[in-house]
Amino acid sequence: MDMGSQAGRFAAREWMDPSATRALRATAAFMLPLVLVPLGLLRVNDAVMASFAGHAVLCLDVKGAYALRLLLLGGLSVVFTGSTWLGAMVAPDVRLAVLATGLIALGAGAWRHGLGEYGPPAASTSALLFFLGLGSAGPADPPLRLAAATLAGCVGGIAVLAASWPFLAQHPLRRPVALCWTALSALAEALPPVEGGDPVQRQVKIQAAEHGLREALDQAKQVLEGARGGSARPMVKELEALRRTAAELAVRLVALHPTLDRLLEPPGPGPLAAGFSAFLGSLVNLGRSVGLATVSHQSGHLSRFEVRLMRLERLTQVLRKRAAARLGGTPEGAHLDRVLGDILDLLPETRTRLRSAMERAQERGPISFELFDLKAWALRPLASALNFSLQVDPALVRYTFRLAALMMPMTFAWQHWNLPHGFWMPLCVMVVIQPDYGATRMRATQRAVGTLAGCATGSLLLWLRLPLPLLLAATALTCWAFTFFLKRDYKTAVFFITLLVVLQFQAAGPVTLTLTLQRIGLTMAGCLMALVGALAFWPMWERDRFPPLLAEALRTHAFFADLLCRGLAGTPDIAPATVLKVKRRCQRANSLVFSSLNRMAGDPEVKQEGIERAAALANHTQRLARALSVAAVHFAPGVPPIPGLEATARAISGALEALAAAVEGDPSRLEDARTAVAVLDLPRPADPHAAWAAAQIALAVNELDAMLVAGV
């Protein structure tokens, strides 16, 4: 592969996931103050404060309009500066230091509540700078000096970040829409079975892809709705249309799922298997092409998209023709014809909407002009990025007080007994402890493994006496690796930050094996205290949170089934768009249920009683939703109504309501629900489209019957 091709692939990857360049920018902000120390332009403590502050600002990875980014980063810079000043101010008094630690812990809860995804890193950075200020303060390093160094580091980090904006595709509106299309590609890639593969793992992969697609669609919708305020431009409307096209294609793609196992694996029809494989592979490439064209805003990607679109159109036409010849007028054939026809209708719309969204598609050159346009944003995107609600999650309140109860005595021990590097204990608690026990245990394990591996490797570095240039180069390399892996693999990131600590101490002077032993001991103590605190201090077990989530999901599915069945039966005033909205609510409810189950699996064994039964019920609910969703594809103009589905609607919704009541502790209605479902006489329409929809309703009833037999 030639150098130009490699560079093109790297650029395409960076447009969608600029992790490497983000780590490079953070490393530059971290190293600049350290390089100034041997030149005599900066003192060591000032350089340390500025390095960590600048690195933290660039690690936040704030998304959105540039005005929003500057506002958030500027506000957090003030918070970080205040944390350093507070730590330095209370350094002379142990009691004040302990109380200030409690204040930092309370602030961590506030940042998690108010800043959303930016809350945890903001809380960790605030604590780190507080402890560095607490440990560094002295006559030569007064509070204002350390605070000024922190502020300078933050400003430098913002400057490094802003300097890259004219050259990197970070458009606040285009990126969320592009991610919708890459998520659609991930779903198409997960659908086909792999020969010799694990069916269970395939289903897990499909569910994860569906969940990722829903999250991407919801996030893009939120961003674009916020951009409509006041001076809405046609570009915003076109991007919203492009997002909707991805959602519509996703609905059709999910509708193909029930038939793929038979069509792609023996003894399914061989010609269709080959056609489906080519169709899905082409769709994967098309989705990625749309994403790249949207976010890069370059005509070259649009040209490649046109070629891929023509290929997909032809493959879809061939597949549709072969399916019609092989399956004829069977319900399965009618279903495939409907879905593939809908996809063919959507492909030209994709071309039109992508071209409309690329206002500068014919320009060849840097993509800087569009990136600086901030007029499309109003205040509402800030409201969507921040949480101004005064209603705080009780679990977050418990987490905050648990954090304070653990960090305050550790700060006392560090200050009272003058433990060398003692701030590693409370800082470890801040980083490890999470609102739920399962996540805390996972984070503690990862941090312990990463620290042990890092210390083992770092102890080998103690025997090396690297010259200063090599030492700085090694520091930069480990800083880059830490930043790169921070959101990808936490234990690997901890490994590199441990090496970074060893290298920084080597830069300050000779170090011994004592440093690595202190790092191991203090980190293990912090991890152990975090685990004990998660168990002992006001725990909130997922077993108590799961039943309300499952009951709400069952009731949402009851409403979906009732609405869909009555709509298919020909009840007036029920629009397909209304059914689609309720279906999305079901998908969101299922996502919450499975997230809760995953958290429950991380709780102690004694708190997992009945988890297998709960998981089985949740999976039945999801399969029921999938069958109803496939049936909903045929709720469209031209499909004749299915008489007799009104009784089915009443039976399904009543049974799901009874199951929801049983989950909440009232099983009295289950027997009546079993009887109602058992005597159901499902209609058998002659029209192939209606017959396919009725067959999917029958699958849903079958899942429901299994749920009623098992009970709760």
TORNUFI-952967 format. One record per residue (C-alpha): residue in one letter; y, z, x. Coordinates in steps of 0.02 Angstrom, whole numbers, plus 50000, padded with zeros to 5 digits. Each point is the difference from the previous one (the first is absolute). Layout:
% residues N
AYZX
...
//
This chain:
% residues 712
M500005000050000
D501694995050074
M501455011850026
G501034992449858
S498595002649874
Q499775018150056
A501875003249984
G499994992549826
R498575011149944
F500865015350071
A501634995749913
A499114997549834
R499115016650017
E501615009050045
W500904992849848
M498745009049890
D499595015450105
P501235003150142
S499105015450067
A500024994650181
T501854995850006
R500425015849903
A499075010150131
L500934990650136
R501695004249925
A499525018449981
T499425000350181
A501664992750057
A500955013649907
F498865013350075
M500084993950180
L501854996250018
P500585018350014
L498545004150117
V500484985850117
L501775006850011
V499395016950068
P499484994350176
L501624990250009
G500965016249980
L500824994449838
L499115012249884
R499265017550009
V498155002649964
N500185010249841
D501304988149930
A498864985350038
V498525008249914
M500995003449841
A500734982449997
S498314991950035
F499065008649860
A501444997749877
G500184981350034
H498124997449993
A499885009349835
V501344989249920
L499094984050046
C498315006849944
L500625002949822
D499874981349962
V501215000849853
K499814985149884
G501314992549886
A501744993050011
Y500905002850163
A501335010649915
L498625011249934
R499195001250170
L501635005050084
L500355012849865
L498295008250014
L499934999650189
G501785006650013
G499615014449883
L498395004250092
S500934999550165
V501135013749934
V498465010049946
F499174997950171
T501605005150089
G500175015349889
S498195004950036
T500324999650187
W501605010049981
L499135013049889
G498595002350125
A501205002450145
M501105012049900
V498595012049953
A499154999650171
P500695016950059
D499325009749849
V498144999949956
R500315005649821
L501254986149969
A498814987550080
V498625005249879
L501154998749850
A500644983050058
T498194994150016
G499765004649817
L501544989749959
I499284985050094
A498395002049900
L500975000349836
G500924984550058
A498334991450031
G499565002349817
A501704993549949
W499824984450109
R498284996549928
H500695001449824
G501624990550026
L499594986650129
G498324993649938
E499044991250139
Y501355004450127
G499865018649962
P498515004950112
P500654991750160
A501755006749966
A499295017749980
S498974998750160
T501474993550101
S501155013449932
A498755013450052
L499734992350172
L501864999450039
F500235017649932
F498655006850116
L500654990050148
G501735007249969
L499255017449983
G499084998450165
S501364991250099
A501555010049956
G500835009650139
P501655002350091
A499884982650073
D499464992449834
P501095006949860
P499624995149819
L501404987249986
R499444991050157
L498204998549940
A500584994749827
A501144986750076
A498544993350103
T498944999049843
L501364990949904
A500244987950145
G498144996350000
C500014996849813
V501504988450013
G499174990950145
G498414997949899
I500974992849853
A500904988150118
V498354993950073
L499324997249825
A501564991249935
A500054988650151
S498344992449946
W500504996449820
P500764982750030
F498404994150087
L498575007749899
A499504995349823
Q500325016749916
H500784993749839
P500015014549877
L499554989049851
R498834987150073
R498795011550091
P499345009449845
V499694983449911
A499124993050154
L498885015350006
C499474996449820
W499304983350056
T499125007050153
A499235013449887
L499414986049884
S499194991750151
A499135016350044
L499275000849824
A499384982050008
E499245003650170
A499085015449933
L499214991549849
P498614988850069
P498375008950044
V499464999450182
E498204995650036
G499095015850051
G501545010649965
D500025016849913
P500434997649814
V500725017649990
Q501174996850145
R500514983549921
Q500495008849838
V500975013150098
K500924986150092
I500394991049837
Q500665016049920
A501085003650153
A500694982249994
E500405001549814
H500865016650031
G501024992750144
L500514985249893
R500585011149857
E501025010650121
A500804984650078
L500444992649830
D500745016449938
Q501035002750158
A500684982249997
K500455001749816
Q500935016250035
V500984992450144
L500474984249904
E500505009649844
G501165010450107
A500794984350072
R500554993349830
G501445012149977
G501744992949984
S499944983850097
A498254993349971
R499704983450087
P498784986049959
M499015004550157
V499525016849927
K499384991649841
E499004987350099
L499195013450106
E499545009549842
A499234983949930
L499014998050162
R499395018049985
R499464996949820
T499044984650054
A499025010650123
A499635012449860
E499434986149882
L498864992550132
A499305017450034
V499555002049815
R499024983650004
L499185004650165
V499395016749933
A499354990949845
L498844989950113
H499215015550076
P498635002849869
T499274982750030
L500124999350190
D498405009550040
R498934987749903
L500944984650055
L500095003850186
E498285007650032
P498244993549966
P499334996549872
G501724994249944
P500444981549989
G500174993650178
P501364986849974
L501145012749918
A499705012450141
A500684987750128
G501454995549887
F500475018149972
S499935004250185
A501174985650042
F501165004449855
L500165018450049
G500244995950185
S501394987849958
L500825012849885
V499995012950141
N500924988050114
L501224995049864
G500495018049963
R500355003550183
S500974983850013
V501115004849852
G500305017050079
L500514992750167
A501114986749921
T500855013149891
V500385012350138
S500334988050144
H501124988549896
Q499544985250111
S499654982349946
G498494998550115
H499055013149901
L500504991449838
S499274983650063
R498365008450044
F499995008149829
E500144982949917
V498454993850092
R499005015549955
L500564998949819
M499414982049983
R498325004850075
L499805014749882
E500454989349849
R498654987450045
L498695013350034
T500395008449834
Q499854983549906
V498324996550082
L499375017549960
R500574998749820
K499154983149979
R498365006350074
A500045015849896
A500254989849841
A498564988450046
R498815014050046
L500435013449871
G500574988849857
G500605008549842
T499225016950038
P501115015449988
E499965001550190
G500504981850017
A501435002249876
H500595015350096
L500004990950167
D500874985049925
R501375011149927
V500295010050160
L499964985150119
G501134990249882
D501255014350000
I499965000350190
L500324981350007
D501495002349885
L500705013950110
L499904990550165
P501434987849963
E501035014849940
T499675008350168
R500704984850090
T501554999549890
R500345018650013
L499745000750188
R501184985550028
S501305008049887
A499855016550093
M500304991450169
E501854995949988
R500084994750182
A498304991650011
Q500704984650088
E500955009450134
R499265000750174
G500595014550104
P500185018949999
I499825008949833
S501525011150023
F501184994249861
E498925005249853
L499515016450082
F501775006550002
D500284997449813
L500145017549923
K500924995749839
A498414998849898
W499715018750017
A500765013449889
L499775018849994
R498364999149906
P498964995450154
L500615016250079
A499415009349846
S498314991450014
A499845004850185
L500525018049971
N499425012649872
F501455008749914
S498915008849872
L500145018949991
Q498205001249937
V498975004650153
D498124998350006
P499235017649999
A498784994450137
L501504995850110
V500775017149967
R498385008550054
Y499924988750153
T501775004850050
F499725018749989
R498314998350085
L500854990950143
A501335013550017
A498695013949994
L499074992050146
M501434993950110
M501065015849997
P498715011750081
M499594986750130
T501824998650048
F500075019050013
A498485000050116
W500744986350108
Q501705008350018
H499425018150008
W498704997350136
N500904985550086
L498484988649988
P500214984650110
H500194984849888
G499655011349852
F500934988549880
W498454988850000
M499185012449880
P501254999649855
L500344981550031
C498134996549987
V499965009149833
M501474989749937
V499134983750046
V498235004749946
I500195009349837
Q500094989149844
P500215003949814
D498104998849972
Y498575007550101
G499044983850028
A501474991450083
T500345015750104
R498215000550062
M500034981650046
R501675001550090
A499425015650095
T498404991250056
Q500954984750058
R501285010350094
A498675010650084
V498984984950054
G501544990750062
T500645015150095
L498345003550085
A499804981950053
G501814999150057
C499885016150100
A498384994450081
T500824983850055
G501645008550042
S499125012350116
L499484985150106
L501824994750013
L500425016950076
W499174994750163
L501104984750011
R501715000950078
L500814984849926
P501674993850066
L501415001249875
P500034981549950
L498145000149961
L500175016649909
L501374992949889
A498974984349968
A498495010449951
T501105010649886
A500664984449915
L498254993049977
T499325016049922
C501545001549888
W499734982249937
A498155003449967
F500405016349908
T501264991249888
F498874985249968
F498525010749946
L501005013449907
K499734992049829
R498374991250043
D498885013150081
Y500695017650013
K498735006850124
T500354985650119
A501865003349981
V499725018550043
F499014994750154
F501494990150064
I501315013149956
T498975012750099
L500034988350150
L501864997949973
V500255018850009
V499065001050165
L501014985650073
Q501655007749946
F499585016550083
Q499494990650157
A501704991650002
A500825017349998
G498925006650142
P498225003550058
V498815006049863
T498295008150003
L498475001249890
T500835014749913
L501084987949900
T498504991049923
L499155016549960
Q501585006349916
R500134983949900
I498195001449942
G500105018549958
L501644999249905
T499514984249905
M498325007249949
A500865016049943
G501224989949895
C498614989549922
L498965015449961
M501475008949920
A500384984549896
L498214999649934
V500005018749963
G501684998649915
A499424985549891
L498525010649944
A500865016849980
F501824997349950
W500174994549819
P498774985450005
M500024986949862
W498274992849983
E499764982349942
R498635005649880
D501385007849894
R501124984550007
F498654987149965
P499585003449814
P501774996649934
L500084983850099
L498314994249934
A500445004849821
E501624990350011
A499084984950070
L498735000549858
R501375000649869
T500914985550083
H498404989949995
A499765004649817
F501714992749960
F499624984550104
A498334996949914
D500735002749827
L501474988350032
L498934986450080
C498635000149868
R501244999449857
G500944986050088
L498404990050025
A499595003149816
G501614991249950
T501105014949956
P501804993849995
D501435007050106
I498895003450152
A500624989350145
P499004996150159
A501455006950102
T499815016949914
V498145000350038
L500374995650182
K501215014750017
V498715012149932
K498694992750117
R501145003950148
R500165017949938
C498105001150001
Q499934993550178
R501295012850055
A499055014049911
N498374994950086
S500884999850168
L500605017949973
V498255005649948
F499174992850155
S501365006950114
S499655017149927
L498134997850028
N500304995350181
R501055015750025
M498665010549915
A498714993250122
G501035007850140
D500045017349920
P498755013650050
E498244997449931
V500155014749882
K501484991249918
Q499064983649976
E498865005549859
G499664985449883
I500874987050109
E498544987649986
R500025001249810
A501894997949998
A499894984950116
A498684992049888
L501115002149847
A501504992950093
N498994984850055
H499394997149822
T501825000449945
Q500524987550132
R498594988049956
L500475001549817
A501794995550045
R499414985150102
A498994993149854
L501475002249882
S501164991750127
V498884984750011
A499964999049810
A501905001149998
V500104983550095
H499394991549840
F501285008549890
A501124984749998
P500654986949879
G498664987749945
V498545012150008
P499375003349822
P499985018249942
I498395010050004
P499725007849828
G499205017149998
L500775006750160
E501075012449902
A498495011549980
T499614998050185
A501805004950041
R499845015949897
A498325004750075
I500514997150182
S501685008749988
G499245014549902
A498615002350129
L501224999850145
E501115012749912
A498465010949973
L499574998850185
A501785004750047
A499905015249888
A498335004750079
V500764998850173
E501325012349941
G498665011949936
D499674994649819
P498344990549986
S499885001949810
R500394981749964
L498744992350120
E498544999349877
D501014990649869
A500604988050135
R498204996750056
T499514996049821
A501484988349974
V499634990250158
A498124999449966
V500224991549830
L501264987250061
D499604982149950
L500944989250124
P500554982849938
R499264983950072
P501334986449984
A499564981750018
D501544994850100
P499555001150186
H501645008350051
A499845012949862
A498165002250044
W500435004150180
A501305012749946
A498735007849879
A498725000950141
Q501245009650108
I500355011949855
A498115002749989
L499975004450185
A501395012649971
V499035007649854
N498475001250113
E500995009650131
L500705011249864
D498265003549933
A499465005650174
M501515011550010
L499565007949833
V498185002550048
A500495008850161
G501375010249918
V501225009050116
//
